[in-house]
Amino acid sequence: MAQLRGPERARYVTRMFARISRRYDLVNTVMSGGRHYAWRRMAVRMAMEGLSGPALDVAAGTGDFAFELARSPDVSSVIGLDFTRPMLEIAQRKGEQKKVSDRVSFSVGDAHALPFPDDSFACATVGFGIRNFIDLPASLREITRVVQPGGRVVSLEIFRHDGRGPLGRLVPLHFRYVTPWLGSLLAGDREAYTYLPESVDEFLAPDALTTAMEAAGLTAVRYKSLAMGAVAIHVGVKQ
Ligand SMILES: C[S@@+](CC[C@H](N)C(=O)[O-])C[C@H]1O[C@@H](n2cnc3c(N)ncnc32)[C@H](O)[C@@H]1O
């Protein structure tokens, strides 16, 4: 996987998410000890503080970030966008079960070419998605483009552990060896859950993502570290 770039990598990523779509939520819950819901809740609070209006969730997958946005009284409507149709089909079904389909809709599309006019949303979120984008600067500029001036772009992402602290050596080892094993056990797809730690290893450090968000035209970029530094929520404001 590491050697794949550009459209070839995008095809690899979307096929992989299509394969694991039915088990994605279960594996997320087991691997995060159920914490992924609380992380999205926190990210939504940081995204919408003092704002109101429509929200966009990019790389929406099976929809949990979009549903969390819809719970906020400040969010008028949500669009969840993703380029993997089987992930969105699950999101759609969950939306119907939750009876939120009037406020949350899902749309197939690519984070690098969003089908929305400039300044459309009060906020745009990305959960565990930007690590997979083939051109991070271009996708960040594109996501920023569709947010209103004064609105926010928020990313919730997994990061390489810096190796410090009591669990400094354990977290990377767990990620490298236990994650593929769990992925194979729960989703029957060792390869997808080998991609996960590899993509985290290849991705930026949190400070470098801050710099990339600033380069995309966001200001006041800050981040909150969670899960002993393995996860972070970045927030930036569109000028
Ligand atoms: C790890 S899942 C995250 C799903 C969801 N955001 C969550 O919080 O659980 C990553 C998702 O990103 C999507 N994705 C990756 N690259 C994309 C792109 N360029 N445009 C749209 N979706 C993309 C994949 O299809 C996949 O559904």
The ligand as a MOL file (V3000), in Angstrom:
LIG
                    3D

  0  0  0     0  0            999 V3000
M  V30 BEGIN CTAB
M  V30 COUNTS 27 29 0 0 0
M  V30 BEGIN ATOM
M  V30 1 C -12.2010 5.4930 8.3890 0
M  V30 2 S -13.6310 5.8850 7.4700 0 CHG=1
M  V30 3 C -14.3460 7.1760 8.4320 0
M  V30 4 C -15.8570 7.1690 8.4680 0
M  V30 5 C -16.5110 8.1940 9.3870 0
M  V30 6 N -16.1030 9.5440 9.0970 0
M  V30 7 C -16.2820 7.9160 10.8510 0
M  V30 8 O -16.1230 8.8970 11.6030 0
M  V30 9 O -16.3160 6.7610 11.2580 0 CHG=-1
M  V30 10 C -12.9030 6.7850 6.1520 0
M  V30 11 C -13.8790 7.1200 5.0360 0
M  V30 12 O -13.2390 8.0680 4.1760 0
M  V30 13 C -13.7350 7.8490 2.8740 0
M  V30 14 N -12.8420 8.5480 1.9480 0
M  V30 15 C -11.5170 8.3800 1.8000 0
M  V30 16 N -11.0360 9.2070 0.8440 0
M  V30 17 C -12.1070 9.9320 0.3970 0
M  V30 18 C -12.2590 10.9600 -0.5530 0
M  V30 19 N -11.2230 11.4110 -1.2690 0
M  V30 20 N -13.4810 11.4890 -0.7390 0
M  V30 21 C -14.5540 11.0220 -0.0420 0
M  V30 22 N -14.4710 10.0380 0.8760 0
M  V30 23 C -13.2530 9.5100 1.1040 0
M  V30 24 C -13.7580 6.3420 2.7650 0
M  V30 25 O -14.5960 5.9030 1.7310 0
M  V30 26 C -14.2580 5.9430 4.1470 0
M  V30 27 O -15.6540 5.7750 4.1720 0
M  V30 END ATOM
M  V30 BEGIN BOND
M  V30 1 1 1 2
M  V30 2 1 2 3
M  V30 3 1 2 10
M  V30 4 1 3 4
M  V30 5 1 4 5
M  V30 6 1 5 6
M  V30 7 1 5 7
M  V30 8 2 7 8
M  V30 9 1 7 9
M  V30 10 1 10 11
M  V30 11 1 11 12
M  V30 12 1 11 26
M  V30 13 1 12 13
M  V30 14 1 13 14
M  V30 15 1 13 24
M  V30 16 1 14 15
M  V30 17 1 14 23
M  V30 18 2 15 16
M  V30 19 1 16 17
M  V30 20 1 17 18
M  V30 21 2 17 23
M  V30 22 1 18 19
M  V30 23 2 18 20
M  V30 24 1 20 21
M  V30 25 2 21 22
M  V30 26 1 22 23
M  V30 27 1 24 25
M  V30 28 1 24 26
M  V30 29 1 26 27
M  V30 END BOND
M  V30 END CTAB
M  END
